[in-house]
Amino acid sequence: MPSTGKISREFFRSQIAPRLGANRSDVSVGPKHGVDFGVIDIDGTALAIATDPVSILPELGFERAGRFAIRIILADVAVSGLSPSHLAIGFTLPPELSDEEFAIFWGAIHDECADLGVDIVTGHTARYAGCSFPWVGAATALAVGDHDDIIRPDGATPGDDLILTTGPAVESTALLASLFPDQIDCDDALLARVASRLDDLDGVRDALAVADAGGVTAMHDVTEGGLLGALHEVASGAGVELRVDSDRVPTDPDVLALCETLGMDPWIATSSGSLLIAVDPDSSAEVLRTLRDRGTTAAVIGQVEAGSGVVRDGESTQPPDGDSSWPVYEALLEAGPSDQ
């Protein structure tokens, strides 16, 4: 098990998967490593569910931090193709967070949920000694709809195109540029440009727009382990081979420059807000048009084929054993404020 970040596939298989409580017949999609959501059948209606930690990053400003936090939480259920409808959220807040700061953070969550039609139905809020930023609780997002409308996480089919939105490492570099501008030895203008990309990330609305476009067989939010990790998760879940051409992957030159400065591999850096989408090739043009009409960068980066694993530029790859952004974050955090 990694010292930080998500557990490995092996840890899930050995420790989590054998101990999942009662084996109920109403669970149509259950826990699986790399799968974003589960599904319960309730008298013929599908209930998609996803749970994630809640973060507060004060350095972002509390309004921006709230918007960033809730979009990550809702994205994991939005990739089901169903619109998020309900939210349960629990906070274990550090004592130093003031009422005024929490009000700003919570207001941003309320505004985003109201705009998306998400009702906050229950939760828990308290301050506890020993709790600290950024991890301050957890939330469960739900979406209700028809089983036939669900885009299954294991649905990628040989012959499908692979579409990627946004590009690798945008989220992780935008966060690092926002949190540690004084510690990173890089051009200030470049840092500002990368930091501003955080506000462009909207995997929730991108996922819902893509679902409406049609022809999508699978969607996955590119989180820890980055693009390479997401490719392996989609391939493993569907039992297929993914073949990817690096030259076709959308990339931001500023993001790549910052990755080089930080010694961070962009292909294995967390990229929340970036979606990996498998789509029938007859629908690829419409999906791309839909995303670009929203102002979201997207491109076909490869194809789904029969077989197993992930082939990048003709070479077989292995799943990453960690995330390249975590060691950078920890080093910058430990270094503290810059003396510049």
Number of C-alpha atoms within 10 A of each C-alpha: 13 11 7 11 13 16 16 16 16 12 14 17 13 10 10 15 15 9 10 10 7 6 9 8 8 14 15 14 17 15 15 18 17 24 21 24 24 23 25 20 16 11 7 11 14 23 22 30 25 22 20 19 17 22 20 24 20 17 12 16 14 21 19 19 20 26 21 25 19 23 21 22 23 30 29 31 29 33 32 28 25 24 24 27 22 19 23 16 20 17 19 20 23 18 13 13 14 10 9 10 15 16 13 17 22 18 16 21 22 18 14 17 21 12 9 15 13 20 16 16 10 12 13 12 12 12 15 14 10 9 15 16 14 14 16 21 19 18 20 21 26 25 22 19 17 12 18 9 13 21 21 25 25 21 19 30 21 18 14 24 26 26 23 25 27 28 25 29 31 28 28 29 30 22 21 21 26 21 19 18 18 16 17 17 14 15 10 13 10 16 24 14 14 26 23 15 18 22 12 13 22 20 26 25 20 23 29 18 16 22 24 14 18 15 19 25 20 25 31 32 29 30 26 25 27 29 28 23 25 26 26 24 25 28 24 18 18 19 19 22 23 29 24 22 14 13 9 14 20 18 19 15 11 16 26 19 16 24 21 12 12 19 13 21 16 27 20 25 29 29 28 28 29 29 28 26 27 30 28 20 17 11 15 23 14 15 26 21 15 18 21 15 10 12 12 18 17 24 21 23 20 22 21 25 20 12 12 16 21 27 18 14 13 10 9 11 13 11 17 19 14 23 24 24 26 18 14 17 18 11 10 18 13 9 10 11 12 12 6 6
